[in-house]
Each structure stands twice: as structure tokens, then as C-alpha cells.
Amino acid sequence: MLPGVLADVKRWAPGARPRQAWESLLRAVHTRLKPGGHVFWAAENRWAFPRATGTGAAPRPVLVSVGGYRALLAKAGFSAIRIWCAFPDWEDARFLVECHQPVFDYFLHVLAPRSRRVERRAVRGVLNTLGALKYTARWYWILGRREVAGG
């Protein structure tokens, strides 16, 4: 389990390039896992709405997008990569919504709270219609599997 670890790469690997440090860590985890084992981590999204609107002053951790996380895991040797949007955050997720459009559509139409602001609802609707809204979640739970030898 690596909750929140990758976002703090600057602290635990000073001077290293973030992607190289992440790949090194994930490869080390991969080699230590038994075949069929899983790695889990909670990660903040680079393209999250709160981040995109920006507060500006605080130093930001190094972040990646959903595609970047998938690529990091694949490069480290993991397969069967699954990603869930964690709402409202990774530590106290009330909803885990798989990052697939039909599942996300159902969540929005049945379970997600509706914004009172018309503009916010309109933006959310357009982004979801384009299939992009799920990529703006603030937190993800990510699971990768080490393949069983010969299978």
C-alpha cells in the first residue's frame, strides 16, 4: 500500500527526477510482490478541479494524470490496472466510482449531490458528456496487479 507516497517524491528522493523515482519505487514494489499480488495507492490528480482553479500560494506536490499513473504502473511491470475516483477524498472516501464512463454516468445521475449553481451544473454536464469529467476528480484509488508467471 502506497497511499499518498508518490505525491511526496520530492521529500523522499531529493534531487531525483519524479518519474524516475516513481518508476524505481514501483519496480522495487513489483519485484517484492508475489505473483498475483497487488499494489494499491491513493493519488492526487494533476487535473483536479480544485487544483485547476488554483489557490496559487502553497507549493504543489508533483502530480500525474490518470493516463500517467497507468503508464507508470505498466512500465513497472504491473497489469490489470484499475482506477477509482474517490469522493470526497482518499482518506474518507464515501464514494468509490470506477473510472469508466457508464459507471461514472450512473454515479452522477443517481448518487452525486447536485450543485445549486446553474453554471457549475452546466460545466459538469458538458464535461461529462465529453467523457472528461471523471478525469477531474481530486483523488484516485489505484490498483495494479503483478501477473502470475505463465498466465
N, CA and C atoms as an extended XYZ file, in Angstrom:
453
Properties=species:S:1:pos:R:3:atomname:S:1:resname:S:1:resid:I:1 pbc="F F F"
N         0.842       -1.179        0.000 N   MET     1
C         0.000        0.000        0.000 CA  MET     1
C         0.885        1.240        0.000 C   MET     1
N         0.580        2.153       -0.889 N   LEU     2
C         1.365        3.379       -1.018 CA  LEU     2
C         0.459        4.614       -1.000 C   LEU     2
N        -0.387        4.780        0.018 N   PRO     3
C        -1.267        5.955       -0.024 CA  PRO     3
C        -0.498        7.257        0.131 C   PRO     3
N        -0.645        8.130       -0.853 N   GLY     4
C        -0.048        9.453       -0.779 CA  GLY     4
C         1.463        9.506       -0.973 C   GLY     4
N         2.122        8.381       -1.188 N   VAL     5
C         3.585        8.331       -1.256 CA  VAL     5
C         4.126        9.042       -2.493 C   VAL     5
N         3.522        8.801       -3.623 N   LEU     6
C         4.083        9.351       -4.858 CA  LEU     6
C         4.035       10.873       -4.914 C   LEU     6
N         3.039       11.471       -4.272 N   ALA     7
C         2.948       12.935       -4.285 CA  ALA     7
C         4.105       13.584       -3.535 C   ALA     7
N         4.701       12.862       -2.585 N   ASP     8
C         5.794       13.405       -1.780 CA  ASP     8
C         7.172       12.987       -2.285 C   ASP     8
N         7.279       12.715       -3.570 N   VAL     9
C         8.538       12.234       -4.141 CA  VAL     9
C         9.694       13.199       -3.890 C   VAL     9
N         9.413       14.483       -3.852 N   LYS    10
C        10.489       15.469       -3.631 CA  LYS    10
C        11.100       15.313       -2.244 C   LYS    10
N        10.292       14.862       -1.275 N   ARG    11
C        10.795       14.708        0.083 CA  ARG    11
C        11.628       13.447        0.265 C   ARG    11
N        11.178       12.324       -0.309 N   TRP    12
C        11.893       11.078       -0.061 CA  TRP    12
C        12.935       10.756       -1.118 C   TRP    12
N        12.998       11.509       -2.193 N   ALA    13
C        14.033       11.309       -3.207 CA  ALA    13
C        14.530       12.670       -3.690 C   ALA    13
N        15.174       13.460       -2.811 N   PRO    14
C        15.613       14.793       -3.218 CA  PRO    14
C        16.626       14.707       -4.362 C   PRO    14
N        16.437       15.562       -5.339 N   GLY    15
C        17.353       15.613       -6.469 CA  GLY    15
C        16.999       14.653       -7.599 C   GLY    15
N        16.178       13.667       -7.324 N   ALA    16
C        15.793       12.717       -8.374 CA  ALA    16
C        14.669       13.317       -9.217 C   ALA    16
N        14.637       12.940      -10.481 N   ARG    17
C        13.519       13.355      -11.325 CA  ARG    17
C        12.304       12.543      -10.885 C   ARG    17
N        11.153       13.184      -10.715 N   PRO    18
C         9.988       12.490      -10.158 CA  PRO    18
C         9.626       11.182      -10.855 C   PRO    18
N         9.526       11.184      -12.170 N   ARG    19
C         9.122        9.946      -12.860 CA  ARG    19
C        10.139        8.833      -12.658 C   ARG    19
N        11.413        9.163      -12.663 N   GLN    20
C        12.443        8.142      -12.426 CA  GLN    20
C        12.334        7.579      -11.017 C   GLN    20
N        12.105        8.445      -10.039 N   ALA    21
C        11.967        7.990       -8.656 CA  ALA    21
C        10.718        7.118       -8.499 C   ALA    21
N         9.616        7.524       -9.110 N   TRP    22
C         8.391        6.734       -9.032 CA  TRP    22
C         8.586        5.372       -9.683 C   TRP    22
N         9.185        5.362      -10.882 N   GLU    23
C         9.411        4.093      -11.577 CA  GLU    23
C        10.297        3.180      -10.749 C   GLU    23
N        11.322        3.737      -10.145 N   SER    24
C        12.215        2.952       -9.304 CA  SER    24
C        11.460        2.345       -8.118 C   SER    24
N        10.642        3.153       -7.457 N   LEU    25
C         9.862        2.664       -6.323 CA  LEU    25
C         8.887        1.578       -6.771 C   LEU    25
N         8.166        1.813       -7.868 N   LEU    26
C         7.182        0.831       -8.328 CA  LEU    26
C         7.838       -0.464       -8.805 C   LEU    26
N         9.001       -0.371       -9.424 N   ARG    27
C         9.728       -1.591       -9.818 CA  ARG    27
C        10.158       -2.377       -8.588 C   ARG    27
N        10.629       -1.666       -7.557 N   ALA    28
C        11.032       -2.336       -6.316 CA  ALA    28
C         9.837       -3.039       -5.673 C   ALA    28
N         8.691       -2.377       -5.666 N   VAL    29
C         7.479       -2.996       -5.126 CA  VAL    29
C         7.114       -4.216       -5.960 C   VAL    29
N         7.175       -4.082       -7.281 N   HIS    30
C         6.828       -5.177       -8.185 CA  HIS    30
C         7.697       -6.410       -7.938 C   HIS    30
N         8.998       -6.210       -7.772 N   THR    31
C         9.888       -7.360       -7.570 CA  THR    31
C         9.660       -8.023       -6.217 C   THR    31
N         9.154       -7.291       -5.249 N   ARG    32
C         8.947       -7.860       -3.912 CA  ARG    32
C         7.578       -8.519       -3.744 C   ARG    32
N         6.661       -8.213       -4.645 N   LEU    33
C         5.338       -8.818       -4.571 CA  LEU    33
C         5.368      -10.250       -5.080 C   LEU    33
N         4.548      -11.072       -4.488 N   LYS    34
C         4.372      -12.427       -5.004 CA  LYS    34
C         3.583      -12.340       -6.306 C   LYS    34
N         3.798      -13.282       -7.229 N   PRO    35
C         2.956      -13.297       -8.439 CA  PRO    35
C         1.478      -13.347       -8.049 C   PRO    35
N         0.685      -12.508       -8.674 N   GLY    36
C        -0.726      -12.399       -8.342 CA  GLY    36
C        -1.002      -11.348       -7.276 C   GLY    36
N         0.068      -10.768       -6.688 N   GLY    37
C        -0.092       -9.737       -5.658 CA  GLY    37
C        -0.479       -8.395       -6.266 C   GLY    37
N        -0.947       -7.501       -5.425 N   HIS    38
C        -1.416       -6.189       -5.871 CA  HIS    38
C        -0.693       -5.067       -5.152 C   HIS    38
N        -0.567       -3.948       -5.837 N   VAL    39
C        -0.109       -2.714       -5.215 CA  VAL    39
C        -1.301       -1.759       -5.232 C   VAL    39
N        -1.462       -1.027       -4.143 N   PHE    40
C        -2.530       -0.037       -4.033 CA  PHE    40
C        -1.917        1.274       -3.600 C   PHE    40
N        -2.369        2.347       -4.199 N   TRP    41
C        -2.034        3.657       -3.646 CA  TRP    41
C        -3.131        4.658       -3.958 C   TRP    41
N        -3.199        5.632       -3.093 N   ALA    42
C        -4.124        6.742       -3.272 CA  ALA    42
C        -3.296        7.896       -3.818 C   ALA    42
N        -3.797        8.537       -4.863 N   ALA    43
C        -3.015        9.580       -5.516 CA  ALA    43
C        -3.891       10.776       -5.849 C   ALA    43
N        -3.304       11.930       -5.743 N   GLU    44
C        -3.992       13.164       -6.104 CA  GLU    44
C        -3.870       13.365       -7.610 C   GLU    44
N        -4.885       13.953       -8.198 N   ASN    45
C        -4.949       14.149       -9.641 CA  ASN    45
C        -4.376       15.500      -10.044 C   ASN    45
N        -3.553       15.479      -11.039 N   ARG    46
C        -2.958       16.714      -11.566 CA  ARG    46
C        -4.011       17.673      -12.119 C   ARG    46
N        -5.058       17.126      -12.713 N   TRP    47
C        -6.066       17.948      -13.384 CA  TRP    47
C        -7.339       18.118      -12.569 C   TRP    47
N        -7.271       17.977      -11.259 N   ALA    48
C        -8.451       18.128      -10.406 CA  ALA    48
C        -8.994       19.543      -10.470 C   ALA    48
N       -10.324       19.678      -10.377 N   PHE    49
C       -10.946       20.991      -10.412 CA  PHE    49
C       -10.422       21.939       -9.347 C   PHE    49
N       -10.340       21.530       -8.085 N   PRO    50
C        -9.823       22.488       -7.091 CA  PRO    50
C        -8.410       22.958       -7.424 C   PRO    50
N        -7.594       22.079       -7.984 N   ARG    51
C        -6.237       22.427       -8.362 CA  ARG    51
C        -6.254       23.336       -9.589 C   ARG    51
N        -7.133       23.029      -10.543 N   ALA    52
C        -7.185       23.818      -11.775 CA  ALA    52
C        -7.629       25.251      -11.511 C   ALA    52
N        -8.521       25.447      -10.538 N   THR    53
C        -8.969       26.806      -10.242 CA  THR    53
C        -7.905       27.560       -9.463 C   THR    53
N        -7.020       26.801       -8.795 N   GLY    54
C        -5.809       27.360       -8.226 CA  GLY    54
C        -5.972       28.236       -7.005 C   GLY    54
N        -5.168       27.940       -6.001 N   THR    55
C        -5.064       28.822       -4.849 CA  THR    55
C        -3.769       29.602       -4.961 C   THR    55
N        -2.841       29.078       -5.736 N   GLY    56
C        -1.652       29.833       -6.082 CA  GLY    56
C        -0.492       29.820       -5.118 C   GLY    56
N        -0.665       30.078       -3.845 N   ALA    57
C         0.452       30.357       -2.941 CA  ALA    57
C         1.210       29.124       -2.457 C   ALA    57
N         0.528       28.063       -2.093 N   ALA    58
C         1.189       26.904       -1.486 CA  ALA    58
C         1.990       26.123       -2.516 C   ALA    58
N         3.153       25.579       -2.119 N   PRO    59
C         3.894       24.741       -3.053 CA  PRO    59
C         3.109       23.476       -3.345 C   PRO    59
N         3.046       23.107       -4.607 N   ARG    60
C         2.258       21.948       -5.003 CA  ARG    60
C         3.133       20.712       -5.082 C   ARG    60
N         2.573       19.574       -4.669 N   PRO    61
C         3.321       18.337       -4.855 CA  PRO    61
C         3.366       17.991       -6.342 C   PRO    61
N         4.286       17.136       -6.710 N   VAL    62
C         4.369       16.677       -8.092 CA  VAL    62
C         3.227       15.700       -8.313 C   VAL    62
N         2.419       15.943       -9.330 N   LEU    63
C         1.249       15.113       -9.586 CA  LEU    63
C         1.236       14.618      -11.016 C   LEU    63
N         0.417       13.602      -11.254 N   VAL    64
C         0.285       12.993      -12.571 CA  VAL    64
C        -1.207       12.853      -12.865 C   VAL    64
N        -1.541       12.598      -14.118 N   SER    65
C        -2.922       12.371      -14.529 CA  SER    65
C        -3.227       10.873      -14.510 C   SER    65
N        -4.483       10.512      -14.788 N   VAL    66
C        -4.885        9.106      -14.839 CA  VAL    66
C        -4.021        8.334      -15.841 C   VAL    66
N        -3.838        8.888      -17.025 N   GLY    67
C        -3.006        8.219      -18.037 CA  GLY    67
C        -1.570        8.066      -17.581 C   GLY    67
N        -1.057        9.063      -16.882 N   GLY    68
C         0.302        8.991      -16.361 CA  GLY    68
C         0.463        7.905      -15.318 C   GLY    68
N        -0.534        7.766      -14.432 N   TYR    69
C        -0.480        6.704      -13.422 CA  TYR    69
C        -0.539        5.326      -14.077 C   TYR    69
N        -1.412        5.184      -15.077 N   ARG    70
C        -1.491        3.898      -15.806 CA  ARG    70
C        -0.142        3.567      -16.459 C   ARG    70
N         0.457        4.552      -17.087 N   ALA    71
C         1.738        4.343      -17.763 CA  ALA    71
C         2.841        3.987      -16.767 C   ALA    71
N         2.877        4.648      -15.611 N   LEU    72
C         3.879        4.337      -14.587 CA  LEU    72
C         3.760        2.888      -14.123 C   LEU    72
N         2.543        2.462      -13.852 N   LEU    73
C         2.343        1.081      -13.406 CA  LEU    73
C         2.726        0.082      -14.491 C   LEU    73
N         2.305        0.340      -15.706 N   ALA    74
C         2.617       -0.570      -16.808 CA  ALA    74
C         4.122       -0.663      -17.021 C   ALA    74
N         4.809        0.449      -16.972 N   LYS    75
C         6.259        0.456      -17.165 CA  LYS    75
C         6.985       -0.307      -16.061 C   LYS    75
N         6.408       -0.306      -14.858 N   ALA    76
C         6.999       -1.028      -13.732 CA  ALA    76
C         6.662       -2.518      -13.777 C   ALA    76
N         5.813       -2.933      -14.719 N   GLY    77
C         5.504       -4.347      -14.884 CA  GLY    77
C         4.140       -4.779      -14.388 C   GLY    77
N         3.321       -3.829      -13.935 N   PHE    78
C         2.004       -4.192      -13.430 CA  PHE    78
C         0.996       -4.281      -14.572 C   PHE    78
N        -0.036       -5.086      -14.354 N   SER    79
C        -1.119       -5.198      -15.330 CA  SER    79
C        -2.432       -5.156      -14.562 C   SER    79
N        -3.529       -5.368      -15.253 N   ALA    80
C        -4.864       -5.323      -14.639 CA  ALA    80
C        -4.993       -4.062      -13.780 C   ALA    80
N        -4.633       -2.933      -14.349 N   ILE    81
C        -4.640       -1.658      -13.636 CA  ILE    81
C        -6.069       -1.126      -13.585 C   ILE    81
N        -6.528       -0.832      -12.367 N   ARG    82
C        -7.880       -0.308      -12.182 CA  ARG    82
C        -7.792        0.986      -11.385 C   ARG    82
N        -8.653        1.933      -11.757 N   ILE    83
C        -8.634        3.246      -11.103 CA  ILE    83
C       -10.063        3.632      -10.720 C   ILE    83
N       -10.198        4.123       -9.490 N   TRP    84
C       -11.476        4.612       -8.983 CA  TRP    84
C       -11.322        6.072       -8.568 C   TRP    84
N       -12.349        6.865       -8.816 N   CYS    85
C       -12.417        8.230       -8.289 CA  CYS    85
C       -12.883        8.105       -6.844 C   CYS    85
N       -12.174        8.745       -5.918 N   ALA    86
C       -12.523        8.696       -4.501 CA  ALA    86
C       -13.118       10.040       -4.097 C   ALA    86
N       -14.373       10.024       -3.660 N   PHE    87
C       -15.059       11.259       -3.267 CA  PHE    87
C       -15.444       11.191       -1.803 C   PHE    87
N       -15.264       12.181       -0.985 N   PRO    88
C       -14.672       13.479       -1.282 CA  PRO    88
C       -13.147       13.463       -1.254 C   PRO    88
N       -12.523       12.483       -0.576 N   ASP    89
C       -11.059       12.404       -0.596 CA  ASP    89
C       -10.631       10.956       -0.398 C   ASP    89
N        -9.349       10.712       -0.449 N   TRP    90
C        -8.852        9.333       -0.391 CA  TRP    90
C        -8.923        8.734        1.000 C   TRP    90
N        -8.819        9.551        2.041 N   GLU    91
C        -8.796        9.024        3.408 CA  GLU    91
C       -10.179        8.645        3.925 C   GLU    91
N       -11.185        9.360        3.482 N   ASP    92
C       -12.548        9.107        3.941 CA  ASP    92
C       -13.459        9.080        2.725 C   ASP    92
N       -13.221        8.122        1.862 N   ALA    93
C       -13.980        8.048        0.615 CA  ALA    93
C       -15.396        7.544        0.891 C   ALA    93
N       -16.362        8.406        0.660 N   ARG    94
C       -17.763        7.987        0.798 CA  ARG    94
C       -18.228        7.285       -0.462 C   ARG    94
N       -17.615        7.661       -1.584 N   PHE    95
C       -17.935        7.029       -2.861 CA  PHE    95
C       -16.647        6.646       -3.558 C   PHE    95
N       -16.592        5.434       -4.067 N   LEU    96
C       -15.526        4.984       -4.959 CA  LEU    96
C       -16.206        4.676       -6.278 C   LEU    96
N       -15.876        5.448       -7.287 N   VAL    97
C       -16.537        5.327       -8.576 CA  VAL    97
C       -15.497        4.906       -9.610 C   VAL    97
N       -15.710        3.739      -10.189 N   GLU    98
C       -14.747        3.260      -11.174 CA  GLU    98
C       -14.630        4.260      -12.312 C   GLU    98
N       -13.427        4.445      -12.779 N   CYS    99
C       -13.125        5.460      -13.789 CA  CYS    99
C       -13.466        4.927      -15.191 C   CYS    99
N       -14.730        4.540      -15.356 N   HIS   100
C       -15.288        4.113      -16.646 CA  HIS   100
C       -16.570        4.904      -16.860 C   HIS   100
N       -16.792        5.360      -18.066 N   GLN   101
C       -17.881        6.293      -18.338 CA  GLN   101
C       -19.255        5.798      -17.901 C   GLN   101
N       -19.697        4.565      -18.218 N   PRO   102
C       -21.043        4.165      -17.790 CA  PRO   102
C       -21.214        4.179      -16.268 C   PRO   102
N       -20.183        3.780      -15.542 N   VAL   103
C       -20.235        3.789      -14.081 CA  VAL   103
C       -20.286        5.227      -13.581 C   VAL   103
N       -19.479        6.090      -14.171 N   PHE   104
C       -19.450        7.492      -13.763 CA  PHE   104
C       -20.774        8.185      -14.076 C   PHE   104
N       -21.367        7.875      -15.242 N   ASP   105
C       -22.680        8.432      -15.591 CA  ASP   105
C       -23.720        8.065      -14.541 C   ASP   105
N       -23.742        6.799      -14.151 N   TYR   106
C       -24.701        6.346      -13.146 CA  TYR   106
C       -24.496        7.095      -11.836 C   TYR   106
N       -23.248        7.209      -11.416 N   PHE   107
C       -22.941        7.937      -10.187 CA  PHE   107
C       -23.483        9.360      -10.245 C   PHE   107
N       -23.227       10.064      -11.339 N   LEU   108
C       -23.674       11.463      -11.458 CA  LEU   108
C       -25.186       11.596      -11.440 C   LEU   108
N       -25.857       10.685      -12.116 N   HIS   109
C       -27.303       10.817      -12.241 CA  HIS   109
C       -28.065       10.300      -11.021 C   HIS   109
N       -27.470        9.401      -10.257 N   VAL   110
C       -28.207        8.787       -9.155 CA  VAL   110
C       -27.668        9.169       -7.781 C   VAL   110
N       -26.354        9.202       -7.603 N   LEU   111
C       -25.778        9.336       -6.268 CA  LEU   111
C       -25.116       10.679       -5.955 C   LEU   111
N       -24.549       11.326       -6.930 N   ALA   112
C       -23.783       12.550       -6.668 CA  ALA   112
C       -24.701       13.704       -6.275 C   ALA   112
N       -24.264       14.511       -5.314 N   PRO   113
C       -25.058       15.694       -4.963 CA  PRO   113
C       -25.066       16.691       -6.119 C   PRO   113
N       -26.209       17.303       -6.336 N   ARG   114
C       -26.338       18.298       -7.410 CA  ARG   114
C       -25.929       19.666       -6.892 C   ARG   114
N       -25.164       20.366       -7.691 N   SER   115
C       -24.764       21.722       -7.337 CA  SER   115
C       -25.969       22.647       -7.444 C   SER   115
N       -26.017       23.637       -6.571 N   ARG   116
C       -27.092       24.625       -6.630 CA  ARG   116
C       -26.848       25.658       -7.714 C   ARG   116
N       -25.598       25.809       -8.099 N   ARG   117
C       -25.248       26.827       -9.097 CA  ARG   117
C       -25.447       26.273      -10.504 C   ARG   117
N       -26.212       26.982      -11.298 N   VAL   118
C       -26.539       26.568      -12.658 CA  VAL   118
C       -25.276       26.445      -13.506 C   VAL   118
N       -24.357       27.407      -13.343 N   GLU   119
C       -23.131       27.390      -14.147 CA  GLU   119
C       -22.310       26.129      -13.867 C   GLU   119
N       -22.202       25.775      -12.595 N   ARG   120
C       -21.425       24.601      -12.209 CA  ARG   120
C       -22.067       23.327      -12.773 C   ARG   120
N       -23.405       23.250      -12.707 N   ARG   121
C       -24.105       22.081      -13.256 CA  ARG   121
C       -23.899       21.998      -14.764 C   ARG   121
N       -23.923       23.149      -15.432 N   ALA   122
C       -23.744       23.163      -16.887 CA  ALA   122
C       -22.341       22.700      -17.272 C   ALA   122
N       -21.331       23.203      -16.581 N   VAL   123
C       -19.949       22.795      -16.866 CA  VAL   123
C       -19.778       21.310      -16.601 C   VAL   123
N       -20.307       20.853      -15.470 N   ARG   124
C       -20.207       19.433      -15.128 CA  ARG   124
C       -20.888       18.570      -16.193 C   ARG   124
N       -22.064       19.003      -16.655 N   GLY   125
C       -22.787       18.255      -17.686 CA  GLY   125
C       -22.025       18.182      -18.998 C   GLY   125
N       -21.460       19.294      -19.424 N   VAL   126
C       -20.699       19.312      -20.686 CA  VAL   126
C       -19.455       18.433      -20.571 C   VAL   126
N       -18.717       18.585      -19.477 N   LEU   127
C       -17.509       17.769      -19.306 CA  LEU   127
C       -17.836       16.284      -19.242 C   LEU   127
N       -18.943       15.931      -18.597 N   ASN   128
C       -19.307       14.523      -18.536 CA  ASN   128
C       -19.743       13.994      -19.897 C   ASN   128
N       -20.481       14.804      -20.649 N   THR   129
C       -20.895       14.408      -21.996 CA  THR   129
C       -19.675       14.139      -22.879 C   THR   129
N       -18.633       14.923      -22.685 N   LEU   130
C       -17.400       14.736      -23.452 CA  LEU   130
C       -16.557       13.576      -22.918 C   LEU   130
N       -16.946       13.012      -21.775 N   GLY   131
C       -16.195       11.915      -21.175 CA  GLY   131
C       -14.985       12.370      -20.386 C   GLY   131
N       -14.914       13.661      -20.070 N   ALA   132
C       -13.730       14.212      -19.406 CA  ALA   132
C       -13.905       14.460      -17.911 C   ALA   132
N       -15.132       14.460      -17.418 N   LEU   133
C       -15.357       14.835      -16.018 CA  LEU   133
C       -14.663       13.885      -15.045 C   LEU   133
N       -14.662       12.598      -15.343 N   LYS   134
C       -14.029       11.635      -14.433 CA  LYS   134
C       -12.527       11.888      -14.284 C   LYS   134
N       -11.948       12.582      -15.240 N   TYR   135
C       -10.515       12.887      -15.178 CA  TYR   135
C       -10.224       14.163      -14.381 C   TYR   135
N       -11.262       14.761      -13.801 N   THR   136
C       -11.063       15.952      -12.983 CA  THR   136
C       -11.306       15.683      -11.496 C   THR   136
N       -11.501       14.421      -11.132 N   ALA   137
C       -11.670       14.078       -9.715 CA  ALA   137
C       -10.387       14.451       -8.976 C   ALA   137
N       -10.509       14.812       -7.734 N   ARG   138
C        -9.322       15.240       -6.984 CA  ARG   138
C        -8.447       14.073       -6.559 C   ARG   138
N        -9.061       12.942       -6.197 N   TRP   139
C        -8.316       11.798       -5.687 CA  TRP   139
C        -8.689       10.524       -6.428 C   TRP   139
N        -7.699        9.639       -6.564 N   TYR   140
C        -7.919        8.323       -7.161 CA  TYR   140
C        -7.387        7.239       -6.242 C   TYR   140
N        -8.064        6.114       -6.261 N   TRP   141
C        -7.533        4.881       -5.689 CA  TRP   141
C        -7.100        4.054       -6.877 C   TRP   141
N        -5.873        3.560       -6.836 N   ILE   142
C        -5.292        2.866       -7.980 CA  ILE   142
C        -4.807        1.494       -7.537 C   ILE   142
N        -5.095        0.495       -8.353 N   LEU   143
C        -4.717       -0.877       -8.052 CA  LEU   143
C        -4.032       -1.473       -9.275 C   LEU   143
N        -2.879       -2.079       -9.060 N   GLY   144
C        -2.156       -2.764      -10.127 CA  GLY   144
C        -1.797       -4.162       -9.676 C   GLY   144
N        -1.750       -5.089      -10.590 N   ARG   145
C        -1.514       -6.496      -10.261 CA  ARG   145
C        -0.223       -6.985      -10.889 C   ARG   145
N         0.535       -7.751      -10.107 N   ARG   146
C         1.704       -8.442      -10.673 CA  ARG   146
C         1.190       -9.757      -11.254 C   ARG   146
N         1.474       -9.954      -12.524 N   GLU   147
C         0.990      -11.152      -13.208 CA  GLU   147
C         1.542      -12.423      -12.591 C   GLU   147
N         0.735      -13.470      -12.672 N   VAL   148
C         1.173      -14.800      -12.258 CA  VAL   148
C         2.050      -15.337      -13.382 C   VAL   148
N         3.188      -15.919      -13.053 N   ALA   149
C         4.119      -16.447      -14.058 CA  ALA   149
C         3.402      -17.454      -14.949 C   ALA   149
N         3.560      -17.279      -16.259 N   GLY   150
C         2.961      -18.187      -17.225 CA  GLY   150
C         1.466      -17.967      -17.442 C   GLY   150
N         0.890      -16.891      -16.877 N   GLY   151
C        -0.552      -16.698      -17.041 CA  GLY   151
C        -0.853      -15.320      -17.165 C   GLY   151
